[in-house]
Amino acid sequence: MPRSLTLTPPRQAAPAAVRRAVDSDRRRTSASVILRSVLEHGPVARSTIARLTGLSPASVTDYCARFAELGLIREASAPRRSNGVGRPHVPVDLDDSRFVVGGVHVAVPYTTVALLDLRGRVVAERRLDHEGTAPERLLANAADGLDALLAAHPAATALGVGVATGGWVDRDSGTIVEHPLLGWRDVAVREAVGARTGLPVHVDGHARALVNAERLFGRARGSRSVLHLFVGNVVDAAFATNDEVHHGPRSQAGAIAHLPLAGGTERCACGRTGCLQAELSERTLCARARAEGVGGTDDPMRVVAAAAAGDPVAARLLVERARLVGRAAALLLDVLNPDTVVVTEIGVIHREDCLAALREEVGAERAAAVVPTGFPDSVLAVAGGAVALDVLYRDPLGASPGAT
């Protein structure tokens, strides 16, 4: 009886489009790790970049030449010798003198517009009070505010604009899907700001934007996993692992406003009591401060100022709030177990007793992992700009003027 044969079809070469996509991803990844190495270690020799990234010296040299042509990096003035002998190594460094990105952060009472350089430093910043909350007028005012800042810095070339806010923000479509406190639904931010400025516009939630800012320029450099907890009028969170921020379908990840908080007493708009946002929002802090005679204010920074001036009631309210934030952080730590937790909250930013109270709630074993934001004086401006800077550092050749 003849033996049966199993015929294996010949392997087909991958379609050209697939190969091109793979090559494009590889180039983008290589460009990203090289530029980020220059950001983190510069001035740095090309040979050191090759060692740090695992890329070939030839590839590093090629990409550095492209970055120099685009104006992203420059050669440092003083060459370095290896062990004092041989040919000197000319280090390269980020060129932060040519380009800026625009940043827009839409808060509940006001909008922050800013210019940031390539190191994430704020070059200029303005606060624009809201004249109502109609999205068309608010976004037009923000775009005009950016134009005014750029006009005051004529030597700077804008690479793009980042827009950040709370609520449900769909990064892929550039849309604010829902912001309950502003009353916004399905606001096409990318189109509105782009049409007014003529620049590429990128949109994301502010907690995710600040995770990227902390990874690039702040206190989470080198962390394998990072959780950011944002506590303002909006309370939300973002989580990144292995250099990727989790977005979820339509970027809904990080919505924690209605998580229950043990010991909470505030009635939420959803009908329940003790939801995170109802309990921790700056509106609640100000209402409690007014009820206890700490001025008639809707500005939480006045509560901080009163505490700094020695008002024991203001100090107690801030510490109590920090303890509640610590409970929320502990809950998220239990679920996600990140290396680093970054907290943006006014008491934790400005007062050591608030940071200590938060860490006490988290527990001694994990307290060191919890840190305040690395941008205490400009966190909202950085949030907006970081949306655009993250795009640049992920795809330097694609996000730069004249790049192909």
QUIMO-V947276 format. One record per backbone hydrogen bond with DSSP energy under -1.0 kcal/mol. NH is the residue of the N-H (numbers start at 1). CO is the residue of the C=O. Records with the same first field share a line. If there is no record, write none. Layout:
NH=CO, CO
This chain:
19=15
20=16
21=17
22=18
23=19
24=20
25=21
26=22
27=23
28=24
29=25
30=26
31=27
32=28
33=29
34=30
35=31
36=32
37=33
38=34
39=35
40=36
41=37
42=38
44=92
49=45
50=46
51=47
52=48
53=49
54=50
60=56
61=57
62=58
63=59
64=60
65=61
66=62
67=63
68=64
69=65
70=66
72=67
74=93
76=91
80=89
85=82
89=80
92=44
93=74
95=72
100=157
101=116
102=160
103=114
104=162
105=112
106=164
107=110
111=128
112=105
113=126
114=103
115=124
116=101
117=121
120=117
123=115
124=115
126=113
128=111
130=109
138=134
139=135
140=136
141=137
142=138
143=139
144=140
145=141
146=142
147=143
148=144
149=145
150=146
151=147
152=148
153=150
156=153
157=98
159=100
161=200
162=102
163=202
164=104
165=204
168=178
170=175
174=170
175=170
176=187
177=168
178=168
179=184
183=179
184=179
186=177
187=176
189=187
190=174
192=188
193=189
194=190
195=191
196=192
197=193
198=194
202=161
204=163
206=165
209=205
210=206
211=207
212=208
213=209
214=210
215=211
216=212
217=213
220=214
223=220
226=240
227=340
228=238
229=342
230=236
231=344
232=234
236=230
237=254
238=228
240=226
241=244
242=224
244=241
246=239
251=248
252=249
253=247
256=254
259=256
261=274
264=261
268=272
271=268
274=266
276=259
277=257
279=275
280=276
281=277
285=281
286=282
287=283
288=284
289=285
290=286
291=287
292=288
293=290
294=289
295=293
302=299
304=300
305=301
306=302
307=303
308=304
309=305
310=307
311=306
315=311
316=312
317=313
318=314
319=315
320=316
321=317
322=318
323=319
324=320
325=321
326=322
327=323
328=324
329=325
330=326
331=327
332=328
333=329
334=330
335=331
336=332
337=333
340=225
341=369
342=227
343=371
344=229
349=345
350=346
351=347
355=351
356=352
357=353
358=354
359=355
360=356
361=357
362=358
363=359
367=363
369=366
370=367
371=341
373=343
382=378
383=379
384=380
385=381
386=382
389=385
390=386
391=387
392=388
393=389
394=390
395=391
399=395
403=400
